């Protein structure tokens, strides 16, 4: 438990540096290289550093992001650059993405660790991992304080 807390604190320190992002993989579109349920570390970087063959994250809409491999970088006559992504397990490439939608490149992943994060984000996970331990801790401290006060009298 202590090791898990230390690991999560260290990971969050990276996140708060604003150059790093932690995400979870929720589909099998990259199964051969990043399994579903993995915890992924993403390095925010300028889009000009994204290259064909890299695995990167882009925003699909305001609420969803996609982690796929870059299969093409195209610049049109107006110097407008678009990036084409494709999941390793998908037969077709995604629609071209504007450079402002790209979040960053994937640096590494921890298989199955994302499942734990997704569980802790659920209602049941919140109850089991936060509320119940908090109630137990508060109950223990109140009981200890009551025994101390009773002992002193």
C-alpha positions as CSV (number, residue, x, y, z in Angstrom):
1,X,0.0,0.0,0.0
2,X,2.8,2.4,0.9
3,X,4.7,1.5,-2.3
4,X,1.6,2.2,-4.4
5,X,1.1,5.6,-2.7
6,X,4.8,6.5,-3.3
7,X,4.5,5.4,-7.0
8,X,1.3,7.4,-7.5
9,X,2.8,10.5,-5.8
10,X,5.8,10.3,-8.0
11,X,3.7,9.9,-11.1
12,X,1.5,12.9,-10.2
13,X,4.7,15.0,-9.7
14,X,5.4,14.4,-13.4
15,X,1.8,15.3,-14.3
16,X,1.9,18.6,-12.4
17,X,5.1,19.7,-14.3
18,X,2.7,20.2,-17.3
19,X,5.1,18.5,-19.6
20,X,3.8,15.0,-18.7
21,X,0.4,13.4,-18.9
22,X,-0.8,10.1,-17.6
23,X,-3.7,8.3,-19.4
24,X,-5.2,4.9,-19.6
25,X,-5.8,2.8,-22.7
26,X,-9.4,1.7,-22.9
27,X,-9.6,-0.1,-26.3
28,X,-7.7,-2.8,-28.1
29,X,-6.7,-0.7,-31.1
30,X,-3.1,-0.8,-30.1
31,X,-3.1,-4.2,-28.4
32,X,0.1,-5.5,-30.0
33,X,2.2,-2.7,-28.6
34,X,0.1,-1.2,-25.7
35,X,-2.5,-3.6,-24.2
36,X,-5.9,-2.5,-23.1
37,X,-5.9,-1.4,-19.5
38,X,-2.3,0.0,-19.6
39,X,-1.3,3.2,-17.8
40,X,0.5,5.4,-20.4
41,X,3.0,8.2,-19.8
42,X,2.8,10.9,-22.4
43,X,5.4,13.7,-23.0
44,X,3.8,16.9,-24.1
45,X,6.0,18.3,-26.9
46,X,5.8,20.6,-29.9
47,X,4.1,18.9,-32.8
48,X,7.1,19.5,-35.1
49,X,8.9,16.8,-33.0
50,X,6.2,14.1,-33.8
51,X,7.5,11.7,-36.4
52,X,6.1,8.8,-38.4
53,X,6.2,5.6,-36.5
54,X,5.8,7.2,-33.0
55,X,2.9,6.4,-30.8
56,X,1.2,9.7,-29.8
57,X,-2.0,11.0,-28.3
58,X,-4.4,13.4,-29.9
59,X,-7.7,15.0,-28.9
60,X,-10.7,13.5,-30.8
61,X,-13.1,16.0,-29.4
62,X,-13.2,18.0,-26.2
63,X,-13.7,15.0,-24.0
64,X,-12.0,12.1,-25.7
65,X,-8.4,11.4,-26.7
66,X,-6.9,8.7,-28.9
67,X,-3.6,7.0,-28.6
68,X,-2.5,5.7,-32.0
69,X,0.6,5.4,-34.1
70,X,1.6,8.2,-36.5
71,X,1.5,6.9,-40.1
72,X,1.9,10.2,-42.0
73,X,2.7,13.8,-41.6
74,X,1.4,16.0,-44.5
75,X,1.8,19.7,-45.3
76,X,-0.4,21.3,-47.9
77,X,0.4,24.2,-50.2
78,X,-0.7,26.7,-47.5
79,X,1.9,25.3,-45.0
80,X,-0.9,23.7,-43.0
81,X,0.3,20.4,-41.5
82,X,-2.0,17.5,-40.7
83,X,-1.0,14.2,-39.0
84,X,-2.6,10.8,-39.9
85,X,-2.9,8.2,-37.1
86,X,-3.8,4.6,-37.2
87,X,-4.3,2.0,-34.5
88,X,-2.0,-1.0,-34.9
89,X,-5.0,-3.4,-34.9
90,X,-7.2,-1.2,-37.1
91,X,-7.4,-1.8,-40.8
92,X,-8.1,1.9,-41.7
93,X,-6.2,5.0,-40.7
94,X,-8.0,7.7,-38.7
95,X,-9.1,11.0,-40.3
96,X,-6.2,13.5,-40.6
97,X,-5.7,15.6,-37.4
98,X,-4.7,19.2,-37.1
99,X,-1.5,19.8,-35.3
100,X,-3.2,21.7,-32.5
101,X,-5.1,18.5,-31.6
102,X,-1.9,16.6,-30.9
103,X,-1.1,16.3,-27.2
104,X,2.2,14.5,-27.2
105,X,4.1,11.3,-27.7
106,X,3.9,8.1,-25.6
107,X,7.1,7.5,-23.6
108,X,6.2,4.3,-21.9
109,X,3.4,2.2,-20.5
110,X,2.7,-0.1,-17.6
111,X,0.4,-3.0,-18.6
112,X,-2.8,-3.4,-16.5
113,X,-2.0,-0.5,-14.2
114,X,-4.6,1.6,-16.0
115,X,-7.3,-0.9,-14.8
116,X,-6.5,0.1,-11.2
117,X,-6.8,3.8,-12.1
118,X,-10.1,3.3,-14.0
119,X,-11.4,1.3,-11.0
120,X,-10.4,4.0,-8.5
121,X,-12.2,6.6,-10.7
122,X,-15.5,4.6,-10.5
123,X,-18.0,5.1,-7.8
124,X,-17.2,1.7,-6.2
125,X,-13.5,2.4,-6.3
126,X,-14.0,5.8,-4.7
127,X,-16.0,4.2,-1.9
128,X,-13.5,1.3,-1.3
129,X,-10.3,3.2,-1.8
130,X,-11.1,6.6,-0.2
131,X,-14.3,6.8,1.8
132,X,-14.1,3.5,3.8
133,X,-10.4,4.0,4.7
134,X,-11.1,7.6,5.7
135,X,-14.0,6.5,7.9
136,X,-11.9,3.7,9.5
137,X,-9.1,6.2,10.2
138,X,-11.4,8.8,11.7
139,X,-13.1,6.1,13.8
140,X,-9.8,4.8,15.1
141,X,-8.6,8.3,16.0
142,X,-11.8,9.2,17.8
143,X,-11.7,5.9,19.7
144,X,-8.1,6.5,20.6
145,X,-8.8,10.0,21.7
146,X,-11.8,8.8,23.8
147,X,-9.6,6.2,25.5
148,X,-6.9,8.8,26.2
149,X,-9.4,11.2,27.8
150,X,-11.0,8.4,29.8
151,X,-7.6,7.2,31.1
152,X,-6.7,10.8,32.2
153,X,-9.8,11.1,34.3
